[in-house]
Amino acid sequence: MSVYTTITEEELHNFLSHYQAGTLIKFEGILAGIENTNYFVTTDQGEYVLTLFEQLGWDELPYFLDIMAFLAEHQVPSAHPIADRNGDYLRWLNQKPAALVERLNGSSVDQPTTTQCAALGSALGRMHAMAHQFSGQRQNPRNIHWCQQSIDQLSSQLSSEQQQLLSEELHFQSKTDRENLPQGVIHADLFRDNALFVDEQLTGIIDFYYACNDALLYDLAVTLNDWCISPDGSVDPVRYQSLLDHYQQQRPISGREKESWSAMLRAAALRFWLSRLLDLHFPRAGEMTHTKDPEVFRKILMWHRDHPLSV
């Protein structure tokens, strides 16, 4: 959550005056992540996370904030957005849409344990099991058409080997039947830095600003491709089985989904390889920015191509 838009103490004081959130004590920018500007905010009544949205428009944002509220109110650990004095979750700050959400206890993990993978799988399974109850709709903007556009944009920056691999994978993905898999609201970015733990207890899933409606299996693949991967890009079988087993205790995977599992793992790897390549070759300006290594997901994609997994 890099800092692209800076705010002053006076601006933040004025912003907080519209909430029953107390008087500002301190605030600091958050470096981790790449999409929005985020600050930790401490008042005399509590701790919050302030997000200024750099890419998403005002009309798009209620979908994400409503998801967070829905999940928090249905026993899926997540940060509830804070309503202002008018009952709204969204306000303007420094010419950007902005939201204040509760700051959860805990921290992200770099090396997840088997128990932490189990807890995350269970929470994601619960979220997917109730996905049909959430009425909001948003198409996944990072779909197959986005993949093609991204490859076209990157073409002059890539080696011939990279271009060939991307072309082959895009052709493969174009033949998958993702639309006919079970659908619902998905997180779409449930990496290790988007879940908080206190020891082995999951205290919250955060950063829902890539959420959309898509195949539930794809969301599971995105998650496994971060939580269960070894440094060489291979899948760690113990963490993999732990997360998958506890997920299925909440939402069993269907027969059609099992047939598509390997393809979804590859689709998830392709999506994040492309987005990281874009961030690397076409960076956005900001005061504090953090670019992640695209090579990580090239390795993961190659491993899945060579080692198709089954459920």
C-alpha positions as CSV (number, residue, x, y, z in Angstrom):
1,M,0.0,0.0,0.0
2,S,2.4,2.6,-1.3
3,V,1.9,6.4,-0.6
4,Y,1.1,8.3,-3.8
5,T,-1.0,11.1,-2.3
6,T,0.4,12.9,0.7
7,I,-1.9,14.5,3.3
8,T,-1.2,17.1,6.0
9,E,-2.1,16.9,9.6
10,E,-4.6,19.8,9.1
11,E,-6.3,17.9,6.2
12,L,-6.6,14.8,8.3
13,H,-8.0,16.7,11.3
14,N,-10.7,18.2,9.0
15,F,-11.5,14.8,7.5
16,L,-11.9,13.1,10.9
17,S,-14.2,15.9,12.1
18,H,-16.9,14.2,10.0
19,Y,-16.6,11.0,12.0
20,Q,-17.2,10.0,15.6
21,A,-13.7,8.6,15.7
22,G,-12.0,10.8,18.2
23,T,-9.2,13.4,18.0
24,L,-6.1,12.7,15.9
25,I,-3.0,11.7,17.8
26,K,-0.7,10.6,15.0
27,F,-0.6,9.1,11.5
28,E,2.0,7.4,9.3
29,G,2.1,6.1,5.7
30,I,2.1,2.4,5.0
31,L,4.7,1.2,2.5
32,A,3.5,-2.4,1.8
33,G,1.3,-3.0,-1.3
34,I,1.1,-1.2,-4.6
35,E,-2.4,0.1,-5.5
36,N,-3.7,2.7,-3.1
37,T,-2.4,5.3,-0.6
38,N,-2.8,4.1,3.0
39,Y,-2.1,5.5,6.4
40,F,-2.3,4.2,9.9
41,V,-4.3,6.7,11.9
42,T,-4.4,6.8,15.7
43,T,-6.9,8.9,17.7
44,D,-7.9,9.1,21.3
45,Q,-10.7,6.6,20.6
46,G,-8.9,3.9,18.6
47,E,-6.7,2.9,15.6
48,Y,-7.8,3.0,12.0
49,V,-6.5,2.6,8.4
50,L,-7.2,5.4,6.1
51,T,-7.2,4.6,2.3
52,L,-7.1,7.1,-0.5
53,F,-8.1,5.4,-3.7
54,E,-5.7,6.1,-6.6
55,Q,-7.3,4.1,-9.4
56,L,-10.9,3.3,-8.5
57,G,-13.7,5.8,-9.1
58,W,-16.2,7.0,-6.5
59,D,-19.1,5.0,-8.1
60,E,-17.1,1.7,-8.0
61,L,-16.1,1.9,-4.3
62,P,-19.4,1.1,-2.5
63,Y,-19.1,-2.4,-3.8
64,F,-15.9,-3.0,-1.9
65,L,-16.9,-1.3,1.3
66,D,-20.2,-3.1,1.3
67,I,-18.3,-6.5,1.0
68,M,-16.2,-5.6,4.0
69,A,-19.2,-4.7,6.1
70,F,-21.1,-7.8,4.9
71,L,-18.3,-10.2,5.8
72,A,-17.5,-8.6,9.1
73,E,-21.2,-8.9,10.0
74,H,-21.3,-12.6,9.0
75,Q,-18.4,-13.9,11.1
76,V,-15.7,-13.7,8.4
77,P,-12.9,-11.9,10.1
78,S,-12.4,-8.6,8.2
79,A,-12.1,-4.9,8.9
80,H,-15.4,-3.1,9.1
81,P,-15.5,0.4,7.3
82,I,-16.4,3.3,9.6
83,A,-19.4,5.4,8.7
84,D,-19.3,9.1,8.9
85,R,-21.9,11.2,10.8
86,N,-24.2,10.9,7.8
87,G,-23.9,7.1,7.7
88,D,-21.7,7.0,4.6
89,Y,-18.5,5.0,4.3
90,L,-16.9,7.2,1.6
91,R,-15.7,10.8,1.6
92,W,-13.3,13.0,-0.4
93,L,-9.9,13.8,0.9
94,N,-7.2,15.7,-1.1
95,Q,-9.3,15.3,-4.3
96,K,-9.4,11.5,-3.8
97,P,-12.2,9.2,-2.6
98,A,-11.2,8.0,0.9
99,A,-12.5,5.6,3.5
100,L,-11.7,5.0,7.1
101,V,-11.8,1.4,8.4
102,E,-11.0,-0.2,11.7
103,R,-7.4,-1.4,12.2
104,L,-7.4,-5.0,13.2
105,N,-5.0,-6.6,15.7
106,G,-2.3,-8.8,14.3
107,S,0.3,-8.7,11.6
108,S,0.9,-10.4,8.3
109,V,3.2,-13.5,8.1
110,D,6.2,-14.1,5.8
111,Q,6.5,-17.8,6.4
112,P,3.0,-19.2,7.1
113,T,2.7,-22.3,9.2
114,T,0.5,-25.3,8.4
115,T,-1.9,-24.1,11.1
116,Q,-2.1,-20.6,9.7
117,C,-2.8,-22.1,6.2
118,A,-5.6,-24.1,7.7
119,A,-7.2,-21.1,9.4
120,L,-7.0,-19.1,6.1
121,G,-8.5,-21.9,4.1
122,S,-11.4,-22.2,6.5
123,A,-12.1,-18.5,6.4
124,L,-11.9,-18.4,2.6
125,G,-14.2,-21.4,2.4
126,R,-16.7,-19.7,4.7
127,M,-16.6,-16.6,2.6
128,H,-17.2,-18.5,-0.6
129,A,-19.9,-20.6,0.9
130,M,-21.9,-17.4,1.5
131,A,-20.8,-15.6,-1.6
132,H,-24.2,-16.0,-3.2
133,Q,-25.8,-14.0,-0.4
134,F,-24.0,-10.8,-1.4
135,S,-26.0,-9.0,-4.0
136,G,-23.4,-6.7,-5.4
137,Q,-22.0,-7.3,-8.9
138,R,-18.6,-6.4,-10.4
139,Q,-16.9,-8.1,-13.4
140,N,-13.3,-9.0,-12.9
141,P,-11.4,-6.2,-14.7
142,R,-8.3,-8.5,-14.9
143,N,-9.9,-11.0,-17.2
144,I,-8.6,-12.7,-20.4
145,H,-9.1,-9.4,-22.4
146,W,-7.0,-7.6,-19.8
147,C,-4.3,-10.3,-20.2
148,Q,-4.2,-9.7,-24.0
149,Q,-4.0,-5.9,-23.6
150,S,-1.3,-6.2,-21.0
151,I,0.8,-8.5,-23.2
152,D,0.4,-6.1,-26.1
153,Q,1.5,-3.2,-23.9
154,L,4.5,-5.1,-22.6
155,S,5.7,-6.5,-26.0
156,S,8.5,-4.0,-26.5
157,Q,9.8,-4.7,-22.9
158,L,10.0,-8.5,-23.0
159,S,12.5,-11.1,-24.2
160,S,11.4,-13.4,-27.0
161,E,11.2,-16.2,-24.5
162,Q,8.9,-14.3,-22.2
163,Q,6.7,-13.3,-25.2
164,Q,6.5,-16.9,-26.3
165,L,5.5,-18.2,-22.9
166,L,2.9,-15.5,-22.5
167,S,1.4,-16.2,-25.9
168,E,1.2,-19.9,-25.2
169,E,-0.4,-19.4,-21.9
170,L,-2.9,-16.9,-23.2
171,H,-3.9,-19.4,-25.9
172,F,-4.3,-22.1,-23.3
173,Q,-6.4,-19.9,-21.0
174,S,-8.7,-18.8,-23.9
175,K,-9.9,-22.4,-24.2
176,T,-10.9,-22.8,-20.5
177,D,-14.5,-22.8,-19.4
178,R,-14.1,-20.5,-16.4
179,E,-17.6,-18.8,-16.7
180,N,-19.4,-22.1,-16.1
181,L,-17.7,-22.8,-12.8
182,P,-19.4,-21.8,-9.5
183,Q,-19.4,-18.0,-9.3
184,G,-19.6,-15.4,-6.6
185,V,-17.8,-12.5,-4.9
186,I,-14.1,-13.2,-4.5
187,H,-11.2,-11.4,-2.8
188,A,-8.9,-11.9,-5.8
189,D,-5.8,-10.8,-4.0
190,L,-5.6,-12.9,-0.8
191,F,-1.8,-12.9,-0.4
192,R,0.1,-13.2,2.9
193,D,0.2,-9.4,3.3
194,N,-3.6,-9.3,3.2
195,A,-4.3,-11.5,6.2
196,L,-3.5,-10.7,9.8
197,F,-2.6,-13.2,12.6
198,V,-1.9,-13.1,16.3
199,D,0.2,-16.2,16.7
200,E,-1.8,-19.0,14.9
201,Q,-5.1,-17.2,15.1
202,L,-6.5,-15.4,12.0
203,T,-7.7,-12.0,13.1
204,G,-8.6,-10.5,9.8
205,I,-8.7,-10.5,6.0
206,I,-7.9,-7.1,4.6
207,D,-7.6,-5.1,1.3
208,F,-10.7,-6.1,-0.6
209,Y,-10.1,-3.5,-3.4
210,Y,-9.5,-6.1,-6.1
211,A,-12.7,-7.9,-5.1
212,C,-15.1,-8.8,-8.0
213,N,-17.5,-11.6,-9.1
214,D,-15.7,-14.5,-10.7
215,A,-15.1,-18.2,-10.4
216,L,-14.7,-19.1,-6.7
217,L,-12.0,-21.7,-7.7
218,Y,-9.9,-18.9,-9.2
219,D,-9.9,-17.1,-5.9
220,L,-8.7,-20.3,-4.2
221,A,-5.9,-20.6,-6.8
222,V,-4.8,-17.1,-6.2
223,T,-4.5,-17.8,-2.5
224,L,-2.7,-21.1,-2.8
225,N,-0.2,-19.6,-5.3
226,D,1.1,-17.3,-2.5
227,W,0.5,-19.2,0.8
228,C,1.7,-22.6,-0.3
229,I,4.7,-21.8,-2.6
230,S,8.3,-22.5,-1.9
231,P,11.1,-20.1,-3.0
232,D,11.8,-22.1,-6.2
233,G,8.2,-21.7,-7.3
234,S,7.1,-25.2,-6.4
235,V,4.1,-26.1,-4.2
236,D,4.7,-27.1,-0.6
237,P,2.6,-30.2,-0.3
238,V,2.0,-30.0,3.5
239,R,0.8,-26.3,3.5
240,Y,-1.1,-27.0,0.2
241,Q,-3.1,-29.9,1.6
242,S,-3.8,-28.1,4.9
243,L,-5.3,-25.1,3.2
244,L,-7.2,-27.1,0.7
245,D,-8.7,-29.6,3.3
246,H,-9.9,-26.9,5.6
247,Y,-11.3,-24.9,2.7
248,Q,-13.3,-27.9,1.6
249,Q,-14.7,-28.4,5.1
250,Q,-16.6,-25.2,4.5
251,R,-17.2,-25.5,0.7
252,P,-16.6,-28.8,-1.1
253,I,-15.1,-28.4,-4.5
254,S,-17.4,-29.8,-7.3
255,G,-16.4,-32.3,-10.0
256,R,-16.3,-29.7,-12.7
257,E,-14.0,-27.5,-10.5
258,K,-11.7,-30.5,-10.0
259,E,-11.3,-30.8,-13.7
260,S,-10.4,-27.1,-14.0
261,W,-8.1,-26.9,-11.0
262,S,-4.7,-27.0,-12.9
263,A,-6.0,-24.4,-15.4
264,M,-7.1,-22.0,-12.6
265,L,-3.7,-22.3,-10.8
266,R,-2.0,-21.3,-14.1
267,A,-4.6,-18.5,-14.7
268,A,-3.8,-17.0,-11.2
269,A,-0.1,-17.2,-11.9
270,L,-0.4,-15.5,-15.3
271,R,-2.5,-12.7,-13.9
272,F,0.0,-11.7,-11.2
273,W,3.0,-12.2,-13.5
274,L,1.5,-9.7,-15.9
275,S,0.5,-7.2,-13.3
276,R,4.0,-7.3,-11.7
277,L,5.6,-6.9,-15.2
278,L,3.4,-3.8,-15.8
279,D,4.4,-2.3,-12.4
280,L,8.1,-3.0,-13.2
281,H,8.1,-1.5,-16.7
282,F,5.5,1.2,-16.3
283,P,5.9,2.4,-12.7
284,R,3.6,5.1,-11.2
285,A,5.1,8.0,-9.4
286,G,4.8,8.2,-5.6
287,E,6.5,9.3,-2.4
288,M,6.7,5.7,-1.1
289,T,6.4,3.0,-3.6
290,H,7.0,-0.8,-3.5
291,T,7.4,-2.9,-6.7
292,K,7.2,-6.7,-6.3
293,D,9.4,-9.1,-8.3
294,P,7.5,-10.5,-11.4
295,E,10.0,-13.4,-11.7
296,V,8.2,-15.1,-8.7
297,F,5.1,-15.7,-10.7
298,R,6.9,-16.7,-13.9
299,K,8.5,-19.5,-11.8
300,I,5.1,-20.5,-10.3
301,L,3.5,-20.5,-13.8
302,M,6.3,-22.8,-15.1
303,W,5.9,-25.1,-12.2
304,H,2.2,-25.5,-12.7
305,R,2.7,-26.1,-16.4
306,D,5.1,-28.9,-15.6
307,H,3.3,-30.4,-12.6
308,P,-0.5,-30.3,-13.0
309,L,-2.1,-30.7,-9.6
310,S,-5.4,-32.4,-8.7
311,V,-7.7,-31.9,-5.8
